[in-house]
Amino acid sequence: KFHPENQVTHMDSAVSCLSWVSGGVLLLGLARGAALLRVWDACGGCVLPVGGLAGKAGVNCIAVYQSGSCRVAAGDDSGIVRVWELPVRRIKLTTHDLDLNEFVKQSSRHK
């Protein structure tokens, strides 16, 4: 279970802004560095590998739009606004996720 009060981390660059994306995932805008945006999994405590989030000046504001896809706009110190589309996580069900015996019991009760 996600407990944000128990999560402390240190980035190698100053974080200038951040926004929750979904499900315990944070988008971090960095003040400087090679990758100006980082996608942080707060539940797992790690940076998620997403390429192409580079820029030339520090990010000072970000906005996230989610409607079927996840679009991110970031404004930087040079006055440029960049827009990215982040990959959306897919839920993958396995046989361990499904209890077919319980499904059959529930179905037979409704007949």
C-alpha positions, -999 to 999 in steps of 0.1 A, spaced: 0 0 0 12 35 -9 22 56 21 35 90 8 45 101 43 71 73 43 87 81 10 119 102 9 142 104 -20 170 125 -34 174 136 -70 208 145 -85 193 178 -97 170 203 -80 133 197 -85 115 229 -96 80 215 -100 60 183 -99 26 168 -106 9 135 -98 2 116 -130 -17 85 -117 -14 56 -94 15 68 -73 35 82 -102 50 117 -101 62 138 -130 92 158 -118 104 190 -135 141 195 -130 159 229 -127 188 216 -148 203 184 -162 202 162 -193 167 149 -188 145 179 -177 115 157 -168 116 125 -148 88 100 -142 91 88 -106 73 57 -93 66 67 -57 53 33 -48 84 15 -61 108 43 -52 125 45 -86 127 65 -118 107 49 -146 126 46 -179 110 71 -203 132 85 -231 129 117 -250 123 140 -220 153 163 -227 155 200 -231 181 228 -229 168 250 -200 154 242 -166 117 234 -163 97 258 -142 61 246 -148 44 214 -159 8 204 -167 -5 169 -172 -36 161 -193 -50 126 -192 -78 114 -214 -70 81 -230 -34 91 -233 -11 111 -210 2 144 -224 26 166 -206 34 202 -212 65 218 -197 76 254 -197 113 261 -194 135 291 -185 141 300 -222 104 305 -227 98 273 -247 68 250 -240 74 214 -250 47 188 -252 53 150 -248 30 120 -248 39 95 -221 33 58 -225 2 47 -205 6 17 -182 -14 -13 -192 -28 -38 -167 -17 -73 -175 -39 -101 -160 -24 -135 -153 -41 -167 -143 -32 -159 -107 -52 -127 -109 -83 -146 -119 -102 -170 -95 -123 -190 -120 -138 -211 -93 -153 -180 -76 -165 -167 -110 -183 -200 -116 -199 -199 -81 -211 -164 -86 -225 -172 -121 -244 -203 -109 -261 -182 -81 -276 -159 -107 -292 -186 -128 
